[in-house]
Amino acid sequence: MSEIRLVALDLDGTVFNDEKQISPRTLKAIRAALDKGVDVLPATGRTVDGVPRQFLEIPGVRYALTSNGASVVDLQTGERLVSLTFDPAMAEKAFDVVQPFGGLLSVFIHGVSYTAVSPTGDGLEVVPANLREYFRTTRNMVPDMHRMMEEHPTEIEKFSILYATEAQRDAAWQAVAAACPTLEIASSIERNMEINAPGVSKGPGLMALARHLGLAPAQVMAVGDSGNDRTMVQLAGLGVAMGNATEDIRRVADAITADNNHDGVAEAIEKYVL
């Protein structure tokens, strides 16, 4: 097996335990990989502004793959190494399809999450309890989302919607798939739907970064647990599913590690990188 030189780690359900903390063992393993000269990066559906400081402040973390692969940023220089945004007309069509289904809709624009002001409250009742603080601190409220999109037509990275029920989410999913069949639709947490431009997901974004760094797929390891991790687990030379991963991720993985509450990321790094 080729020596691993790049490690992409999903955050929620992977690096972070259920209390949204990085365990001491996992932090030690990440630091050891970085000290060895291996690039370790967050690979997340979050915006770059939403990546927790406790990961970004680990010395040596240079890159961040965000918005499900729509953006890869060099954290040292601020340069966007990968930018895979929506065609403006396609973004508008997707917005028009999802809007009637309600839910808590966020649009990721140039690394920032925007949510329309609602007359009925902040909408956080649909957000899992362990993510509410993240939503409170990273969302930017705007009075008119459609206007916001019109003002930034070429910078739209992702739609992220949380629904009150699985049935509501599934109905919206089916509507988007029917009206916009080329869009990438995934889920990362319960009752959530994430929409990216055609062909945009974590896997292609990660492979674009690998090419930028002069690395072959065999030199890349990716670790994840849910639907929006599938393509990076598939495309990496070594794809690792967490012990708590959904069945579709376990099927495409090359290896399965422990779950996110039992240092699965640390176990994978220790076994395959160190």
N, C-alpha and C positions, 0 to 999 in steps of 0.2 A: 504494500500500500504506500502511495506517495505521502511524503511528509506534509501534514496539514499546516498551512500558512495563513489561513483566513477562517475565522469562526464567526458565524452569524447566529445570534441568539434572539429568539422571540422573548418578549418581556412577560406579559400577563399569562400566568399558568406555566411559565417556563423558568426564567431567571427569578421572578418574584414568587414567593410563597403566597398562601392565601391571605396573609396579613400585609401583603404588598411590601415585603422586605426581602433584601438579599441576605441569605444566611452567611455566617462567618466562613463556613467551608466553601460555599460557592464563590464568595468574594476572593478568598485565598486562591482558588483555582484560576479564576479569571486573571488575577494579578500575576500568577506564575506563568500563564500563557503569554501575557504581554511582556513579561520580563524575558521570556525566551525569544522574543522578536515576532511573535504571532499577532496579527491584527485581530482583535476581538471587537465586534460591533453589535449594537442593538439593531434588530431587524423587526420593526414594529408597524402596526397599523396606526399608531399615534402620529401626530405632527412632530416636527423637530422641536418645536416649543414645548411639546408635551412629554418628551423623554425625561424621566425622573433624574434629578441631579445626582442621586446616589449612584447611578450608573455612569453618567457623563463625567463625574468628578473622579472616577477611577483613573489614576495616572496612566497615560499611554493610550487611552481610548481616543481614536482620531476620527473615525467615520461613523455615520449614523444612516441606516436605511429606514426611511419613514414613509408614512401614507401608503403602506402595503407595496413599496417598491416604486412609487411614483417619483420619489426624490431620494437621492443619496448625497449627503453633504460631507465635505471635508470640514470638520469642526475646528481645525486650526486656522484655516484660511477663510472659511465661510463660503468657499466655492461649491456650487452645485455640480457634482460630477455626473449625475444622472437626473434628468428632468423629463418625466413622461406624463404630461398633463392631458386633459380632455380637449378634444375639438370643441370649440364654443357651441356649435349647433347641437352636438351630441349631449353636452352637459345640460343645455336648456331642455332638451327632450327628456332626459332622465329626471330632471327636477320636476317637470310637468307630470310625469308618470307617478312618482312617489308621493307628491304632495297630498293628493286626496286621501291617502291611507293614514295620515296623521303620524304619530310617533315623534320622538325627539330627534330632529334632523340637524346634523352639523355638516357644514361644507368646509373642506380643508383647502385653503387658498394660500399658496406660497409659504407653506410651513406654519400657518396659523389656522386655528379652528374657529369658525363663526357659526352662531346659532341665532335664529330670528327671535326677537322679543315676542313673548306670548302673553295675551291678555289674561290667560287662566293660571299663570304661575310659571315657575322655572322649569317644570317638566322633569325634575330629578326623581320623582317617585318611580319612574321606570328604570332608573339606573341601579345596578347592583350596589349594595351598601358599601362594599370595599372599593368602589370606584367613584363615589360621589364627591369626595374631596378633589380628586383629579379633575372631574368635570367642572367643579366650582372654580378652580384656580386656573384652568387652561382655556375655557370658552370665552369668546368675545361676542357680546350680544349686539346685534344690529337690528334696526327697525324694519328693514326691507331686504330679505335675502336675495330676491330676484334682482334687485338693483345692485346689490353687492357683487353678484356674479357678472352682471353687465359691465361693471366698472373694472373687472379683472378677468376678461374673457379667456386669456391664454394661460392663466395661472391656477386653474382649478385642478386639484390633485385627486380628491376623493370625496364621496358622500358616505356618511356614517349615520345610521338611523337605529334607534332603540325603540322597541315596541312594547306595549303593555302585555301582549300575549303572543305565543308562538303562532297561533292561527292568523293574527293580524300581520305578523312578519311574513308568514308563508304566502299570504294573499298578495302582499306587495312584491315579494320576490317573483312570484309567477307573472305578475303584471309587467315588471321590468324585463324579465327574460323574454316575454312575448313581444313587447314593443321594441326592445333594444337588444336583440339576441347576441350581438357581438361584445357587449359589455362584460367585464369581469365582475362576478358577484360572489361574495364569500361571507363567512360569519366567523367571528373570533370569540364571542361570548354569547350567552343565552339571550334569545330574543333580539339579536342584532343582525343588521344587514349592512355590508360594506360594498360600495360600487366604485370600480376603477375603469379607466379607459380601456378599450380593446387591447388585449395582450399584455396588460400591465398587472403585475403581481410581484410578490417578494422574490420569486425565483429569477425571472429575467432581470430585475433590478440588481440582485446579488451577482449574477453572472456578468453584468455590465461592469460592476465594480471590480470583479476578479480580472476581467480583461484589462481594465485601466491599470491594475497593479501588476500586469504581466503574469498572472497565475492561471493554471489550468484548472478545470473543474475538479480534478482529482485532488487538488491541494486545498479544497474548500470543505468545511464541515458546517452543516446547518442543523439547529436543534429547535423543535417546535412542538405544539400540542393541539392546534386547532385548524379549521378549514383554510384560513388565510395563510397558513404556513406550508400548505401542501406542495406548491411548486418549488419552493426553495429546498424542501426536504427531498423532493424528486430530483432536482437538477444538481445539487451539490454532490461532489464525489462521495461524501459520507453524509447521509441523511439520518438523523437520529430523532426518534419519537420519544417524548416524555412518557413516563409510566401512566400519567393521567390523560394522555392524548386520545382524541377521538379515533374511532376505528378506521376512518379513511386515511388518517395520517399514519397509523400503525402499519397499514397495508403497504404503503409506498416507502416506508423507512428501511434503511439497511440495518439498523440496530435500534433497540429499545432500552432506555435507561430508567432510573427510578423516577418517582413523581416529583412535582415541584415543592412538596412539603418534606421531601427526604433527599434533597441535594442531588437531583437528577442531572442538572447541568454540571455540577462539580464531578460527579461520577464519569460523565462523558468526556470532559476535558482531561481528567486524570488518566483515563484509559486510552484515549486516542490521540492526545496532543502532547502530554508531558512525559 
